[in-house]
Each structure stands twice: as C-alpha cells, then as structure tokens.
Amino acid sequence: MLVRMTKAFKYINVVVRVLFGALFAFSGFTGLFGIGSQSTDGMSAEAVAFATALGESGFIMPVIKVVELVAGIMLLVNRFAPLALALLAPLVVGIFGLHVLLEPSGAVIAVVLAVVEIYLAWVYRHAFVPMLRPAYSNAMPSPSLSRS
C-alpha cells in the first residue's frame, strides 16, 4: 500500500510541477513578447494603480516576465527546480498580496498559487534545509577573505 501511495505521489508531484511551470512559462512568454493584453477592466482603482506603476517603471515588468519564463522552463524540464521555486516565491507573494489586499476577485487563484508553491517547496524541502539552518555548518570550509 505504501509503495502505491509513494508512486502515486511521485506522479502527482510531476503533474503539479509541470502545470505550475507551464503556467509561469506561458505567462512569462506572453508578457515578454507582448502576446495578448492585460486588461484592467473590472479591477479596483488601487490594483490598477499598482499594475500601472509596475508597467511604467520600465524595468520591473520585463524582469518579472524573464524570471517567470526562465523559472517556468526550469520547472518544466525539472532542472534546478528548487532554484526555480526560490525565484518564483517573491512573485507568488506579490500576486497573493495584490489579490488578497487590492483585488479580492482573484484571491482564489492567488491562494491556489501560494498553496502550490508551498506544496512544491515541501516536495523539494531537502534542497532548502541547508539554507534554513540557524548556524553555519562546519561540513564545508568557511570562506576566507585573507590569503595566507
């Protein structure tokens, strides 16, 4: 029974990772190359102001779209997936904050994205454990600034 559950979770993890990666790769690709349009119809004035400010900065949206595209592809091909999740985490937090605080009509999607991000971070937790240790490990030599 445990073997079947483990095998099922392996497939679930792959499907969730691929769908999450495809979503961000598609969003990054369409946003970067101007395919489609981002309509602000029906959005609150605060959300429109926020989106407009990001767009008018001239560099934030292209950076976001490049990160979405690259991290999405990394998840799709399962190369450096933990790094992709670390790159996407601030974007997911921003999406979550935007929709929960400024545009509640998209809160369900934002919550789903946050849950999937947390789920995949849990799946790849082995990669994040060293980064979350409170003390420096002696397993690796400490970087030295002086040349002896």
N, CA, C and O atoms as a DFTB+ gen file, in Angstrom:
592 C
 N C O
     1  1       0.825      -1.200       0.000
     2  2       0.000       0.000       0.000
     3  2       0.865       1.258       0.000
     4  3       0.596       2.203      -0.743
     5  1       1.909       1.268       0.839
     6  2       2.789       2.427       0.923
     7  2       3.521       2.662      -0.398
     8  3       3.736       3.805      -0.804
     9  1       3.902       1.566      -1.067
    10  2       4.595       1.696      -2.350
    11  2       3.673       2.339      -3.375
    12  3       4.105       3.203      -4.139
    13  1       2.402       1.928      -3.400
    14  2       1.436       2.515      -4.333
    15  2       1.224       3.995      -4.050
    16  3       1.144       4.802      -4.976
    17  1       1.134       4.356      -2.765
    18  2       0.949       5.760      -2.397
    19  2       2.175       6.582      -2.799
    20  3       2.043       7.696      -3.307
    21  1       3.360       6.029      -2.569
    22  2       4.580       6.732      -2.931
    23  2       4.643       6.945      -4.437
    24  3       5.019       8.021      -4.902
    25  1       4.274       5.917      -5.197
    26  2       4.271       6.027      -6.654
    27  2       3.231       7.045      -7.110
    28  3       3.481       7.825      -8.029
    29  1       2.071       7.035      -6.469
    30  2       1.023       7.999      -6.822
    31  2       1.490       9.418      -6.525
    32  3       1.268      10.323      -7.329
    33  1       2.133       9.620      -5.382
    34  2       2.627      10.957      -5.042
    35  2       3.715      11.410      -6.010
    36  3       3.823      12.597      -6.320
    37  1       4.516      10.468      -6.482
    38  2       5.553      10.817      -7.452
    39  2       4.905      11.390      -8.714
    40  3       5.367      12.397      -9.250
    41  1       3.842      10.751      -9.183
    42  2       3.140      11.246     -10.370
    43  2       2.430      12.568     -10.094
    44  3       2.422      13.466     -10.936
    45  1       1.837      12.677      -8.917
    46  2       1.165      13.930      -8.545
    47  2       2.184      15.067      -8.503
    48  3       1.913      16.165      -8.990
    49  1       3.347      14.806      -7.927
    50  2       4.394      15.831      -7.856
    51  2       4.819      16.284      -9.241
    52  3       5.014      17.478      -9.472
    53  1       4.964      15.340     -10.167
    54  2       5.366      15.682     -11.536
    55  2       4.285      16.518     -12.207
    56  3       4.586      17.529     -12.842
    57  1       3.038      16.105     -12.073
    58  2       1.932      16.836     -12.708
    59  2       1.833      18.249     -12.145
    60  3       1.686      19.207     -12.905
    61  1       1.911      18.391     -10.832
    62  2       1.824      19.715     -10.202
    63  2       2.997      20.584     -10.645
    64  3       2.809      21.756     -10.972
    65  1       4.199      20.023     -10.657
    66  2       5.384      20.781     -11.077
    67  2       5.274      21.230     -12.529
    68  3       5.576      22.380     -12.846
    69  1       4.844      20.335     -13.410
    70  2       4.733      20.668     -14.834
    71  2       3.650      21.718     -15.064
    72  3       3.860      22.655     -15.834
    73  1       2.503      21.579     -14.414
    74  2       1.435      22.571     -14.588
    75  2       1.858      23.942     -14.054
    76  3       1.603      24.966     -14.688
    77  1       2.495      23.955     -12.903
    78  2       2.974      25.214     -12.312
    79  2       4.020      25.854     -13.222
    80  3       3.993      27.061     -13.463
    81  1       4.938      25.033     -13.720
    82  2       5.955      25.531     -14.636
    83  2       5.358      26.042     -15.930
    84  3       5.773      27.083     -16.438
    85  1       4.385      25.316     -16.471
    86  2       3.743      25.738     -17.722
    87  2       3.014      27.062     -17.540
    88  3       3.062      27.925     -18.416
    89  1       2.346      27.221     -16.419
    90  2       1.628      28.468     -16.150
    91  2       2.584      29.660     -16.158
    92  3       2.314      30.675     -16.800
    93  1       3.691      29.531     -15.447
    94  2       4.631      30.648     -15.375
    95  2       5.413      30.830     -16.671
    96  3       5.698      31.963     -17.060
    97  1       5.764      29.745     -17.344
    98  2       6.460      29.876     -18.627
    99  2       5.562      30.575     -19.643
   100  3       6.015      31.447     -20.384
   101  1       4.294      30.191     -19.677
   102  2       3.342      30.815     -20.602
   103  2       3.140      32.288     -20.256
   104  3       3.141      33.143     -21.141
   105  1       2.969      32.578     -18.981
   106  2       2.778      33.963     -18.549
   107  2       4.005      34.806     -18.881
   108  3       3.875      35.934     -19.358
   109  1       5.180      34.268     -18.634
   110  2       6.404      34.995     -18.939
   111  2       6.582      35.217     -20.429
   112  3       6.961      36.306     -20.860
   113  1       6.307      34.183     -21.217
   114  2       6.460      34.283     -22.673
   115  2       5.496      35.303     -23.262
   116  3       5.900      36.169     -24.038
   117  1       4.221      35.201     -22.894
   118  2       3.231      36.128     -23.458
   119  2       3.479      37.555     -22.989
   120  3       3.306      38.498     -23.761
   121  1       3.876      37.725     -21.751
   122  2       4.146      39.067     -21.241
   123  2       5.400      39.682     -21.825
   124  3       5.446      40.883     -22.091
   125  1       6.417      38.859     -22.026
   126  2       7.687      39.354     -22.541
   127  2       7.600      39.746     -24.010
   128  3       8.210      40.724     -24.441
   129  1       6.835      38.973     -24.769
   130  2       6.745      39.225     -26.205
   131  2       5.470      39.946     -26.606
   132  3       5.165      40.052     -27.793
   133  1       4.726      40.439     -25.632
   134  2       3.552      41.261     -25.916
   135  2       2.410      40.527     -26.584
   136  3       1.594      41.145     -27.266
   137  1       2.338      39.226     -26.402
   138  2       1.243      38.445     -26.970
   139  2       0.061      38.553     -26.021
   140  3       0.199      38.298     -24.824
   141  1      -1.086      38.925     -26.538
   142  2      -2.254      39.122     -25.690
   143  2      -2.157      40.459     -24.991
   144  3      -1.203      41.212     -25.185
   145  1      -3.138      40.737     -24.191
   146  2      -3.128      42.010     -23.472
   147  2      -3.605      41.799     -22.049
   148  3      -4.399      40.902     -21.766
   149  1      -3.116      42.623     -21.183
   150  2      -3.528      42.600     -19.786
   151  2      -4.613      43.648     -19.599
   152  3      -4.322      44.843     -19.554
   153  1      -5.835      43.220     -19.491
   154  2      -6.939      44.154     -19.328
   155  2      -7.103      44.514     -17.857
   156  3      -6.993      43.663     -16.975
   157  1      -7.365      45.783     -17.617
   158  2      -7.608      46.238     -16.248
   159  2      -9.091      46.472     -16.007
   160  3      -9.473      47.030     -14.979
   161  1      -9.928      46.049     -16.948
   162  2     -11.372      46.211     -16.784
   163  2     -11.852      45.428     -15.565
   164  3     -11.521      44.254     -15.400
   165  1     -12.616      46.074     -14.734
   166  2     -13.184      45.425     -13.561
   167  2     -12.257      45.374     -12.361
   168  3     -12.651      44.885     -11.302
   169  1     -11.036      45.867     -12.501
   170  2     -10.109      45.869     -11.371
   171  2     -10.348      47.101     -10.508
   172  3     -10.808      48.133     -10.996
   173  1     -10.036      46.984      -9.237
   174  2     -10.171      48.132      -8.341
   175  2      -9.165      49.211      -8.740
   176  3      -8.159      48.925      -9.389
   177  1      -9.446      50.440      -8.349
   178  2      -8.566      51.563      -8.683
   179  2      -7.169      51.365      -8.094
   180  3      -6.174      51.728      -8.721
   181  1      -7.094      50.792      -6.891
   182  2      -5.804      50.561      -6.248
   183  2      -4.985      49.530      -7.022
   184  3      -3.780      49.697      -7.210
   185  1      -5.653      48.460      -7.469
   186  2      -4.963      47.421      -8.232
   187  2      -4.489      47.956      -9.574
   188  3      -3.391      47.625     -10.020
   189  1      -5.309      48.783     -10.225
   190  2      -4.920      49.396     -11.500
   191  2      -3.712      50.307     -11.286
   192  3      -2.776      50.297     -12.085
   193  1      -3.733      51.093     -10.212
   194  2      -2.612      51.990      -9.917
   195  2      -1.331      51.191      -9.683
   196  3      -0.260      51.582     -10.147
   197  1      -1.439      50.082      -8.969
   198  2      -0.278      49.233      -8.702
   199  2       0.267      48.637      -9.996
   200  3       1.470      48.696     -10.251
   201  1      -0.615      48.065     -10.810
   202  2      -0.195      47.459     -12.080
   203  2       0.399      48.506     -13.017
   204  3       1.388      48.244     -13.702
   205  1      -0.201      49.678     -13.044
   206  2       0.304      50.762     -13.889
   207  2       1.696      51.193     -13.438
   208  3       2.579      51.415     -14.267
   209  1       1.891      51.310     -12.142
   210  2       3.204      51.707     -11.615
   211  2       4.272      50.681     -11.984
   212  3       5.390      51.052     -12.344
   213  1       3.937      49.402     -11.896
   214  2       4.902      48.369     -12.280
   215  2       5.248      48.477     -13.759
   216  3       6.415      48.390     -14.141
   217  1       4.223      48.667     -14.586
   218  2       4.444      48.770     -16.026
   219  2       5.215      50.005     -16.424
   220  3       6.076      49.948     -17.301
   221  1       4.913      51.128     -15.783
   222  2       5.553      52.393     -16.145
   223  2       6.978      52.524     -15.612
   224  3       7.716      53.421     -16.021
   225  1       7.362      51.638     -14.707
   226  2       8.741      51.704     -14.211
   227  2       9.731      51.418     -15.334
   228  3      10.872      51.878     -15.296
   229  1       9.296      50.670     -16.316
   230  2      10.133      50.390     -17.470
   231  2      11.049      49.189     -17.343
   232  3      11.547      48.688     -18.351
   233  1      11.282      48.715     -16.128
   234  2      12.173      47.564     -15.996
   235  2      11.616      46.450     -15.116
   236  3      12.033      45.300     -15.256
   237  1      10.702      46.754     -14.230
   238  2      10.196      45.726     -13.317
   239  2       9.431      44.635     -14.066
   240  3       9.689      43.449     -13.859
   241  1       8.502      45.017     -14.924
   242  2       7.707      44.001     -15.623
   243  2       8.561      43.121     -16.531
   244  3       8.366      41.906     -16.527
   245  1       9.501      43.668     -17.313
   246  2      10.353      42.763     -18.093
   247  2      11.162      41.797     -17.214
   248  3      11.338      40.632     -17.570
   249  1      11.648      42.283     -16.076
   250  2      12.392      41.406     -15.164
   251  2      11.478      40.310     -14.630
   252  3      11.862      39.141     -14.587
   253  1      10.273      40.687     -14.224
   254  2       9.309      39.705     -13.724
   255  2       9.012      38.664     -14.791
   256  3       8.980      37.469     -14.497
   257  1       8.797      39.099     -16.018
   258  2       8.449      38.178     -17.099
   259  2       9.614      37.263     -17.458
   260  3       9.402      36.091     -17.772
   261  1      10.842      37.779     -17.416
   262  2      12.009      36.926     -17.667
   263  2      12.132      35.877     -16.570
   264  3      12.393      34.708     -16.855
   265  1      11.946      36.285     -15.322
   266  2      12.009      35.336     -14.205
   267  2      10.915      34.285     -14.351
   268  3      11.173      33.097     -14.157
   269  1       9.690      34.707     -14.691
   270  2       8.602      33.744     -14.894
   271  2       8.946      32.751     -15.995
   272  3       8.754      31.546     -15.831
   273  1       9.453      33.252     -17.113
   274  2       9.777      32.384     -18.245
   275  2      10.892      31.402     -17.896
   276  3      10.753      30.200     -18.122
   277  1      11.980      31.900     -17.354
   278  2      13.126      31.044     -17.038
   279  2      12.769      30.033     -15.946
   280  3      13.063      28.846     -16.084
   281  1      12.145      30.488     -14.875
   282  2      11.779      29.581     -13.783
   283  2      10.732      28.575     -14.242
   284  3      10.776      27.410     -13.845
   285  1       9.791      29.013     -15.072
   286  2       8.789      28.091     -15.608
   287  2       9.425      26.989     -16.433
   288  3       9.057      25.822     -16.307
   289  1      10.382      27.358     -17.280
   290  2      11.085      26.356     -18.091
   291  2      11.888      25.416     -17.197
   292  3      11.930      24.209     -17.437
   293  1      12.520      25.966     -16.171
   294  2      13.280      25.132     -15.237
   295  2      12.378      24.090     -14.578
   296  3      12.782      22.941     -14.399
   297  1      11.168      24.484     -14.221
   298  2      10.229      23.532     -13.627
   299  2       9.744      22.522     -14.657
   300  3       9.597      21.339     -14.348
   301  1       9.494      22.979     -15.872
   302  2       9.013      22.077     -16.920
   303  2      10.010      20.963     -17.223
   304  3       9.626      19.805     -17.386
   305  1      11.280      21.315     -17.297
   306  2      12.295      20.316     -17.642
   307  2      12.937      19.681     -16.408
   308  3      13.837      18.850     -16.532
   309  1      12.479      20.069     -15.227
   310  2      12.948      19.523     -13.952
   311  2      14.458      19.692     -13.771
   312  3      15.144      18.779     -13.311
   313  1      14.953      20.850     -14.131
   314  2      16.352      21.199     -13.907
   315  2      16.378      22.389     -12.962
   316  3      15.763      23.419     -13.239
   317  1      17.070      22.256     -11.873
   318  2      17.174      23.318     -10.875
   319  2      15.796      23.741     -10.359
   320  3      15.543      24.928     -10.148
   321  1      14.911      22.764     -10.159
   322  2      13.550      23.063      -9.700
   323  2      13.536      23.824      -8.370
   324  3      12.749      24.761      -8.235
   325  1      14.366      23.470      -7.382
   326  2      14.349      24.265      -6.146
   327  2      14.736      25.728      -6.377
   328  3      14.163      26.627      -5.761
   329  1      15.702      25.965      -7.260
   330  2      16.074      27.340      -7.590
   331  2      14.904      28.059      -8.255
   332  3      14.641      29.225      -7.962
   333  1      14.208      27.368      -9.143
   334  2      13.035      27.959      -9.798
   335  2      11.984      28.347      -8.767
   336  3      11.384      29.417      -8.861
   337  1      11.760      27.483      -7.788
   338  2      10.781      27.794      -6.740
   339  2      11.233      28.989      -5.904
   340  3      10.416      29.822      -5.511
   341  1      12.529      29.071      -5.637
   342  2      13.045      30.223      -4.883
   343  2      12.888      31.510      -5.689
   344  3      12.591      32.561      -5.121
   345  1      13.083      31.439      -7.003
   346  2      12.902      32.621      -7.854
   347  2      11.440      33.045      -7.933
   348  3      11.132      34.237      -7.975
   349  1      10.542      32.062      -7.951
   350  2       9.115      32.369      -8.090
   351  2       8.457      32.779      -6.774
   352  3       7.403      33.415      -6.791
   353  1       9.049      32.432      -5.647
   354  2       8.427      32.720      -4.351
   355  2       8.087      34.196      -4.160
   356  3       6.967      34.492      -3.745
   357  1       8.988      35.139      -4.439
   358  2       8.608      36.551      -4.266
   359  2       7.488      36.976      -5.211
   360  3       6.658      37.813      -4.856
   361  1       7.465      36.402      -6.411
   362  2       6.390      36.736      -7.353
   363  2       5.050      36.212      -6.852
   364  3       4.031      36.895      -6.949
   365  1       5.060      34.995      -6.318
   366  2       3.820      34.416      -5.783
   367  2       3.345      35.226      -4.579
   368  3       2.145      35.450      -4.422
   369  1       4.262      35.662      -3.739
   370  2       3.885      36.512      -2.600
   371  2       3.279      37.818      -3.099
   372  3       2.283      38.288      -2.550
   373  1       3.869      38.404      -4.132
   374  2       3.324      39.635      -4.714
   375  2       1.947      39.434      -5.315
   376  3       1.054      40.261      -5.128
   377  1       1.770      38.329      -6.041
   378  2       0.463      38.010      -6.626
   379  2      -0.559      37.805      -5.515
   380  3      -1.682      38.302      -5.587
   381  1      -0.153      37.065      -4.487
   382  2      -1.043      36.807      -3.352
   383  2      -1.443      38.119      -2.678
   384  3      -2.623      38.358      -2.422
   385  1      -0.462      38.959      -2.396
   386  2      -0.752      40.240      -1.743
   387  2      -1.638      41.130      -2.580
   388  3      -2.567      41.749      -2.062
   389  1      -1.361      41.202      -3.873
   390  2      -2.176      42.021      -4.769
   391  2      -3.630      41.587      -4.730
   392  3      -4.532      42.412      -4.584
   393  1      -3.850      40.279      -4.862
   394  2      -5.227      39.807      -4.962
   395  2      -5.949      39.744      -3.624
   396  3      -7.166      39.927      -3.574
   397  1      -5.246      39.497      -2.573
   398  2      -5.911      39.457      -1.267
   399  2      -6.195      40.868      -0.756
   400  3      -7.249      41.118      -0.171
   401  1      -5.259      41.784      -0.974
   402  2      -5.410      43.128      -0.415
   403  2      -6.065      44.132      -1.357
   404  3      -6.853      44.967      -0.913
   405  1      -5.753      44.063      -2.652
   406  2      -6.230      45.097      -3.571
   407  2      -7.304      44.626      -4.542
   408  3      -8.160      45.414      -4.943
   409  1      -7.271      43.370      -4.920
   410  2      -8.213      42.863      -5.920
   411  2      -8.749      41.500      -5.487
   412  3      -8.324      40.468      -6.007
   413  1      -9.690      41.495      -4.528
   414  2     -10.174      40.241      -3.951
   415  2     -10.843      39.283      -4.940
   416  3     -10.994      38.100      -4.636
   417  1     -11.242      39.768      -6.106
   418  2     -11.895      38.865      -7.060
   419  2     -10.937      37.777      -7.551
   420  3     -11.391      36.725      -8.000
   421  1      -9.647      38.004      -7.478
   422  2      -8.674      36.999      -7.897
   423  2      -8.030      36.265      -6.741
   424  3      -7.017      35.589      -6.920
   425  1      -8.605      36.391      -5.560
   426  2      -7.998      35.800      -4.362
   427  2      -7.926      34.281      -4.430
   428  3      -6.971      33.686      -3.930
   429  1      -8.919      33.649      -5.039
   430  2      -8.920      32.180      -5.108
   431  2      -7.708      31.694      -5.903
   432  3      -7.012      30.771      -5.479
   433  1      -7.463      32.309      -7.043
   434  2      -6.318      31.925      -7.866
   435  2      -5.018      32.192      -7.110
   436  3      -4.092      31.381      -7.156
   437  1      -4.949      33.315      -6.422
   438  2      -3.747      33.656      -5.658
   439  2      -3.494      32.641      -4.550
   440  3      -2.350      32.251      -4.314
   441  1      -4.545      32.214      -3.875
   442  2      -4.402      31.213      -2.815
   443  2      -3.938      29.884      -3.411
   444  3      -3.077      29.216      -2.839
   445  1      -4.500      29.499      -4.553
   446  2      -4.088      28.255      -5.212
   447  2      -2.604      28.321      -5.584
   448  3      -1.866      27.363      -5.354
   449  1      -2.166      29.440      -6.156
   450  2      -0.744      29.596      -6.497
   451  2       0.135      29.478      -5.255
   452  3       1.170      28.812      -5.287
   453  1      -0.272      30.118      -4.168
   454  2       0.506      30.063      -2.930
   455  2       0.560      28.640      -2.379
   456  3       1.612      28.186      -1.927
   457  1      -0.559      27.945      -2.415
   458  2      -0.603      26.565      -1.915
   459  2       0.289      25.663      -2.765
   460  3       1.020      24.832      -2.226
   461  1       0.236      25.819      -4.081
   462  2       1.079      25.007      -4.965
   463  2       2.556      25.319      -4.729
   464  3       3.381      24.406      -4.689
   465  1       2.892      26.588      -4.576
   466  2       4.286      26.975      -4.294
   467  2       4.757      26.327      -2.995
   468  3       5.857      25.776      -2.941
   469  1       3.939      26.387      -1.955
   470  2       4.297      25.789      -0.663
   471  2       4.393      24.270      -0.784
   472  3       5.302      23.661      -0.222
   473  1       3.466      23.660      -1.510
   474  2       3.494      22.205      -1.714
   475  2       4.792      21.787      -2.408
   476  3       5.466      20.857      -1.965
   477  1       5.138      22.474      -3.493
   478  2       6.360      22.119      -4.216
   479  2       7.607      22.410      -3.377
   480  3       8.590      21.674      -3.461
   481  1       7.576      23.458      -2.581
   482  2       8.701      23.723      -1.674
   483  2       8.845      22.570      -0.676
   484  3       9.960      22.192      -0.316
   485  1       7.722      22.018      -0.235
   486  2       7.759      20.867       0.668
   487  2       8.322      19.641      -0.054
   488  3       9.111      18.890       0.520
   489  1       7.919      19.439      -1.301
   490  2       8.425      18.313      -2.085
   491  2       9.948      18.410      -2.222
   492  3      10.644      17.397      -2.139
   493  1      10.461      19.609      -2.430
   494  2      11.901      19.827      -2.607
   495  2      12.568      20.336      -1.326
   496  3      13.607      20.992      -1.383
   497  1      11.974      20.036      -0.184
   498  2      12.469      20.567       1.088
   499  2      13.914      20.173       1.356
   500  3      14.640      20.911       2.022
   501  1      14.339      19.028       0.851
   502  2      15.732      18.610       1.061
   503  2      16.717      19.646       0.511
   504  3      17.823      19.787       1.032
   505  1      16.323      20.360      -0.525
   506  2      17.206      21.369      -1.112
   507  2      17.223      22.661      -0.299
   508  3      18.181      23.431      -0.370
   509  1      16.166      22.896       0.470
   510  2      16.065      24.140       1.230
   511  2      16.573      24.008       2.663
   512  3      16.860      25.016       3.309
   513  1      16.688      22.784       3.167
   514  2      17.092      22.564       4.555
   515  2      18.442      23.208       4.876
   516  3      18.544      23.880       5.902
   517  1      19.485      23.040       4.054
   518  2      20.767      23.672       4.406
   519  2      20.679      25.193       4.498
   520  3      21.368      25.807       5.313
   521  1      19.860      25.784       3.692
   522  2      19.722      27.239       3.680
   523  2      18.996      27.741       4.932
   524  3      19.159      28.896       5.324
   525  1      18.208      26.883       5.548
   526  2      17.389      27.290       6.684
   527  2      17.997      26.919       8.032
   528  3      17.366      27.128       9.068
   529  1      19.196      26.380       8.037
   530  2      19.860      26.060       9.298
   531  2      20.262      27.348      10.000
   532  3      20.767      28.267       9.354
   533  1      20.046      27.435      11.317
   534  2      20.353      28.680      12.025
   535  2      21.848      28.952      12.187
   536  3      22.247      30.108      12.335
   537  1      22.664      27.931      12.161
   538  2      24.101      28.125      12.358
   539  2      24.856      27.605      11.138
   540  3      24.388      26.721      10.422
   541  1      26.007      28.165      10.930
   542  2      26.848      27.737       9.820
   543  2      27.388      26.350      10.108
   544  3      27.847      26.089      11.220
   545  1      27.343      25.466       9.143
   546  2      27.809      24.100       9.312
   547  2      29.313      24.023       9.060
   548  3      29.837      24.697       8.173
   549  1      29.994      23.206       9.839
   550  2      31.426      23.006       9.638
   551  2      31.708      21.972       8.562
   552  3      32.867      21.649       8.302
   553  1      30.676      21.456       7.941
   554  2      30.859      20.452       6.905
   555  2      31.593      21.039       5.703
   556  3      32.313      20.331       4.999
   557  1      31.408      22.318       5.479
   558  2      32.082      22.979       4.368
   559  2      33.070      23.982       4.952
   560  3      32.797      24.592       5.986
   561  1      34.215      24.157       4.297
   562  2      35.160      25.149       4.821
   563  2      34.575      26.550       4.721
   564  3      33.900      26.896       3.752
   565  1      34.853      27.346       5.747
   566  2      34.335      28.709       5.730
   567  2      35.118      29.534       4.723
   568  3      36.321      29.335       4.555
   569  1      34.446      30.455       4.056
   570  2      35.151      31.285       3.082
   571  2      36.149      32.193       3.795
   572  3      35.840      32.786       4.829
   573  1      37.316      32.289       3.242
   574  2      38.359      33.102       3.847
   575  2      38.624      34.316       2.977
   576  3      38.763      34.207       1.759
   577  1      38.693      35.464       3.614
   578  2      38.955      36.691       2.881
   579  2      40.441      36.998       2.812
   580  3      40.892      37.713       1.917
   581  1      41.196      36.463       3.751
   582  2      42.632      36.738       3.750
   583  2      43.367      35.610       3.037
   584  3      42.964      34.448       3.086
   585  1      44.436      35.981       2.385
   586  2      45.256      34.974       1.698
   587  2      46.473      34.700       2.563
   588  3      47.289      35.585       2.820
   589  1      46.575      33.464       3.002
   590  2      47.697      33.124       3.880
   591  2      48.752      32.382       3.120
   592  3      49.777      32.009       3.691
